[in-house]
């Protein structure tokens, strides 16, 4: 019985932490600045690295 309660508690904590970690993108029509900031924060790391580099093509 105690093991069942522990497993149920752990499952509930995991479910809550997963739903809390997901963020909803703001509506671009209501707040364009918030949407742009959200997109900047959630860019892929490779994209950020490419923007930082000063590599030129020859």
Backbone as a printed PyTorch tensor [residue, N CA C, xyz], in Angstrom:
tensor([[[  0.8250,  -1.1900,   0.0000],
         [  0.0000,   0.0000,   0.0000],
         [  0.8740,   1.2590,   0.0000]],

        [[  1.9280,   1.2500,   0.8280],
         [  2.8020,   2.4180,   0.8950],
         [  3.5310,   2.6180,  -0.4310]],

        [[  3.9410,   1.5400,  -1.0780],
         [  4.6210,   1.6350,  -2.3730],
         [  3.6810,   2.2020,  -3.4340]],

        [[  2.4280,   1.8280,  -3.3940],
         [  1.4430,   2.3410,  -4.3450],
         [  1.2500,   3.8360,  -4.1600]],

        [[  1.1520,   4.2780,  -2.9220],
         [  0.9920,   5.7160,  -2.6540],
         [  2.2270,   6.4930,  -3.1060]],

        [[  3.4000,   5.9180,  -2.8620],
         [  4.6400,   6.5830,  -3.2720],
         [  4.7080,   6.7050,  -4.7850]],

        [[  4.3620,   5.6460,  -5.4860],
         [  4.3790,   5.6880,  -6.9490],
         [  3.3580,   6.6860,  -7.4850]],

        [[  2.2000,   6.7340,  -6.8840],
         [  1.1780,   7.6890,  -7.3040],
         [  1.6390,   9.1180,  -7.0600]],

        [[  2.2740,   9.3650,  -5.9310],
         [  2.7850,  10.6940,  -5.6180],
         [  3.8720,  11.0980,  -6.6070]],

        [[  4.7850,  10.1940,  -6.9220],
         [  5.8510,  10.4880,  -7.8860],
         [  5.2840,  10.7660,  -9.2730]],

        [[  4.2640,  10.0240,  -9.6750],
         [  3.6300,  10.2580, -10.9780],
         [  2.9600,  11.6280, -11.0220]],

        [[  2.3210,  12.0130,  -9.9290],
         [  1.6700,  13.3270,  -9.8700],
         [  2.7060,  14.4470,  -9.9380]],

        [[  3.8020,  14.3090,  -9.2330],
         [  4.8600,  15.3190,  -9.2600],
         [  5.4630,  15.4240, -10.6540]],

        [[  5.6930,  14.2960, -11.2960],
         [  6.2540,  14.3120, -12.6470],
         [  5.2990,  14.9860, -13.6310]],

        [[  4.0160,  14.6970, -13.5220],
         [  3.0340,  15.3040, -14.4210],
         [  2.9580,  16.8130, -14.2160]],

        [[  2.9750,  17.2520, -12.9720],
         [  2.9270,  18.6900, -12.6980],
         [  4.1780,  19.3980, -13.1860]],

        [[  5.3230,  18.7820, -13.0100],
         [  6.5540,  19.4360, -13.4470],
         [  6.6300,  19.5100, -14.9680]],

        [[  6.1070,  18.5040, -15.6460],
         [  6.1140,  18.5410, -17.1120],
         [  5.1750,  19.6130, -17.6510]],

        [[  4.0180,  19.7640, -17.0610],
         [  3.0870,  20.7750, -17.5480],
         [  3.5590,  22.1760, -17.1810]],

        [[  4.2690,  22.3240, -16.0840],
         [  4.7610,  23.6380, -15.6880],
         [  5.9310,  24.0780, -16.5470]],

        [[  6.6960,  23.1310, -17.0770],
         [  7.8770,  23.4930, -17.8600],
         [  7.5430,  23.8880, -19.2960]],

        [[  6.3750,  23.5460, -19.7830],
         [  5.9820,  23.9050, -21.1370],
         [  5.4290,  25.3210, -21.1530]],

        [[  5.9840,  26.1510, -22.0240],
         [  5.4990,  27.5270, -22.0840],
         [  4.7190,  27.7430, -23.3700]],

        [[  3.7070,  28.5440, -23.2750],
         [  2.8350,  28.8480, -24.4110],
         [  3.3650,  30.1030, -25.1010]],

        [[  3.4670,  30.0460, -26.4060],
         [  3.9030,  31.2150, -27.1590],
         [  2.8240,  32.2850, -27.1040]],

        [[  3.2270,  33.5540, -26.9820],
         [  2.2250,  34.6270, -26.9500],
         [  1.5710,  34.8100, -28.3150]],

        [[  0.3920,  35.3830, -28.3150],
         [ -0.3490,  35.6430, -29.5470],
         [  0.2900,  36.8320, -30.2630]],

        [[  0.7520,  36.6170, -31.4840],
         [  1.4540,  37.6580, -32.2290],
         [  0.5550,  38.8310, -32.5700]],

        [[ -0.7220,  38.5780, -32.7480],
         [ -1.6350,  39.6680, -33.0960],
         [ -1.9130,  40.5770, -31.9010]],

        [[ -1.9370,  40.0070, -30.6960],
         [ -2.2220,  40.8060, -29.5060],
         [ -0.9920,  41.5640, -29.0150]],

        [[  0.1720,  40.9260, -29.0680],
         [  1.3910,  41.5570, -28.5580],
         [  2.5860,  41.1540, -29.4250]],

        [[  2.8530,  41.8890, -30.5010],
         [  3.9540,  41.5280, -31.4000],
         [  5.3260,  41.5400, -30.7270]],

        [[  5.5410,  42.4580, -29.7790],
         [  6.8500,  42.5430, -29.1170],
         [  7.1020,  41.3170, -28.2450]],

        [[  6.0910,  40.8450, -27.5540],
         [  6.2440,  39.6460, -26.7230],
         [  6.4850,  38.4250, -27.5940]],

        [[  5.8250,  38.3800, -28.7510],
         [  6.0190,  37.2670, -29.6680],
         [  7.4510,  37.2500, -30.1980]],

        [[  7.9770,  38.4090, -30.5500],
         [  9.3520,  38.4920, -31.0510],
         [ 10.3520,  38.0890, -29.9700]],

        [[ 10.1160,  38.5260, -28.7440],
         [ 11.0100,  38.1560, -27.6450],
         [ 10.9670,  36.6540, -27.3920]],

        [[  9.7880,  36.0680, -27.4540],
         [  9.6450,  34.6210, -27.2690],
         [ 10.4190,  33.8650, -28.3470]],

        [[ 10.3030,  34.3220, -29.5810],
         [ 11.0060,  33.6520, -30.6850],
         [ 12.5180,  33.7810, -30.5310]],

        [[ 12.9990,  34.9410, -30.0830],
         [ 14.4400,  35.1040, -29.8660],
         [ 14.9360,  34.1630, -28.7810]],

        [[ 14.1670,  34.0180, -27.7080],
         [ 14.5870,  33.1680, -26.5920],
         [ 14.5620,  31.6880, -26.9460]],

        [[ 13.7280,  31.2850, -27.8980],
         [ 13.5630,  29.8660, -28.2070],
         [ 14.2050,  29.4530, -29.5260]],

        [[ 15.1470,  30.2420, -30.0220],
         [ 15.8720,  29.8490, -31.2330],
         [ 16.7980,  28.6910, -30.9290]],

        [[ 17.1070,  27.9410, -31.9530],
         [ 18.0360,  26.8180, -31.7910],
         [ 19.4420,  27.3480, -31.5110]],

        [[ 20.2300,  26.5930, -30.7640],
         [ 21.5780,  27.0310, -30.4030],
         [ 22.4530,  27.2030, -31.6420]],

        [[ 22.2730,  26.3510, -32.6310],
         [ 23.0520,  26.4870, -33.8650],
         [ 22.7810,  27.7990, -34.5710]],

        [[ 21.5570,  28.2630, -34.5200],
         [ 21.1960,  29.5380, -35.1300],
         [ 21.8780,  30.6860, -34.3850]],

        [[ 21.8770,  30.6090, -33.0480],
         [ 22.5280,  31.6520, -32.2600],
         [ 24.0240,  31.6990, -32.5560]],

        [[ 24.6420,  30.5270, -32.6630],
         [ 26.0780,  30.4620, -32.9350],
         [ 26.3830,  31.0390, -34.3150]],

        [[ 25.5500,  30.7570, -35.2850],
         [ 25.7570,  31.2910, -36.6280],
         [ 25.6280,  32.8110, -36.6270]],

        [[ 24.7460,  33.3470, -35.8100],
         [ 24.5830,  34.7880, -35.7450],
         [ 25.7680,  35.4660, -35.0490]],

        [[ 26.3980,  34.7660, -34.1160],
         [ 27.5450,  35.3430, -33.3920],
         [ 28.8260,  35.3250, -34.2140]],

        [[ 28.9730,  34.3660, -35.1190],
         [ 30.2190,  34.2140, -35.8460],
         [ 30.3700,  35.3040, -36.9140]],

        [[ 31.5960,  35.6060, -37.2260],
         [ 31.9010,  36.6120, -38.2460],
         [ 32.4550,  35.9450, -39.4960]],

        [[ 31.9440,  34.7930, -39.8310],
         [ 32.4250,  34.0350, -40.9760],
         [ 31.8420,  34.6290, -42.2420]],

        [[ 32.6940,  34.8370, -43.2270],
         [ 32.2240,  35.3250, -44.5250],
         [ 32.4960,  34.2590, -45.5740]],

        [[ 31.6120,  34.1590, -46.5390],
         [ 31.7880,  33.1850, -47.6150],
         [ 32.6640,  33.7770, -48.7030]],

        [[ 33.4570,  32.9290, -49.3160],
         [ 34.3380,  33.3890, -50.3970],
         [ 33.9750,  32.7180, -51.6910]]])
